[in-house]
Amino acid sequence: MDKNQSRRQVASMKQSLFDQGLLDEQFIQLEGLQDDANPNFVEEIVTLHYRDSSRLISSIEQALKERNPMDFNKLDTLMHQFKGSSSSIGAKKVKAECNLFREYCRAGNAEGCVRSFQQLKKEYVALRKKLEAYFQLARQVGPQETACRSK
């Protein structure tokens, strides 16, 4: 595969992440901060997000197990942190699921929280896998393509 075809593949892969509603404009803003001095900036930020957010997921899982009574304020606080971290990388579907989870917390709906959290984890893992594939291909092609979104 030649370099131009590879670049088109990277652009197409990135566009599909937007078309599927997985990413929002925050991801583009992150890419705008990437430069020659730090060509892997976005990948590093995303990697930090996934490393740090795994701790929050564990904390939320533990809090969901404590059901007598379930501490909705604690759950909401943890999810607020998780939402902020997810928003910072442009994780659109994950952020939407965070909002739904928080609505269930405010309503005191334990089952809604559990269902929403299961869906959130699916979205989280799916995005992680797709971003890992995207970054792997982008690294192979080189830094040029990563700083702009294809139209």
Secondary structure, 3 states (H helix, E strand, C coil): CCHHHHHHHHHHHHHHHHHCCCECHHHHHHHHHCECCECCHHHHHHHHHHHHHHHHHHHHHHHHHCCCCCCHHHHHHHHHHHHHHHHHHCEHHHHHHHHHHHHHHHHCCHHHHHHHHHHHHHHHHHHHHHHHHHHHHHHHHCHHHHHCCCC
